[in-house]
Amino acid sequence: MSRGPIEGGRTALSCALSACDVRKVALLLDAGANLHDSRGGYTALIDAAYGGTRRPDEELLSLLRLL
């Protein structure tokens, strides 16, 4: 599995977090994705928070529990 940047310097984990996709985030973390990766100061938590603004609160909370 590639762990490097895929989309504009973003990782698969960053994209999954922005999409608030709990299932993909869990799979990526289980596969060893780096939760502490950052690009330009943006961390996984920031990606989750910004992505979560487009999702119901329950989905965002589930995602944040993984982190």
C-alpha positions in Angstrom: 0.0 0.0 0.0 1.3 3.4 -0.9 1.6 5.7 2.0 2.8 8.8 0.2 0.9 11.8 -1.1 -1.8 11.2 -3.7 -3.8 14.3 -4.3 -2.1 17.7 -4.2 0.3 16.5 -1.5 -2.5 14.9 0.5 -2.4 11.3 1.8 -5.2 8.7 1.5 -5.8 9.3 5.2 -6.2 13.0 4.8 -8.7 12.5 2.0 -10.7 10.0 4.0 -10.7 12.3 7.0 -11.9 15.2 4.8 -14.7 13.0 3.5 -15.6 12.0 7.1 -15.4 8.4 6.0 -15.1 6.5 9.3 -14.8 3.1 7.6 -11.9 4.1 5.4 -10.1 6.0 8.2 -10.3 2.9 10.4 -8.9 0.7 7.6 -6.1 3.1 6.8 -5.1 3.5 10.5 -5.2 -0.3 10.9 -2.9 -0.6 7.8 -0.4 1.8 9.4 -1.3 5.2 8.0 0.5 8.0 9.8 -2.0 9.9 12.0 0.6 12.6 12.8 1.4 13.4 9.2 1.0 17.1 8.3 1.2 19.2 5.2 1.7 22.9 5.5 0.6 22.8 9.2 -2.6 20.9 8.4 -3.0 17.7 10.5 -5.4 14.8 10.6 -7.5 16.5 13.2 -7.9 19.6 11.1 -8.9 17.5 8.0 -11.5 15.7 10.2 -12.9 19.0 11.6 -13.2 20.7 8.3 -14.6 17.6 6.6 -17.0 17.1 9.5 -18.7 20.4 9.0 -20.5 18.8 6.1 -21.6 15.7 8.1 -24.1 15.0 10.8 -22.7 15.3 14.3 -22.8 11.6 15.0 -20.5 10.8 12.0 -18.0 13.5 13.1 -18.0 12.2 16.7 -17.4 8.6 15.4 -14.5 9.8 13.4 -13.0 11.9 16.2 -13.2 8.8 18.5 -10.8 7.0 16.1 -8.3 9.7 16.4 
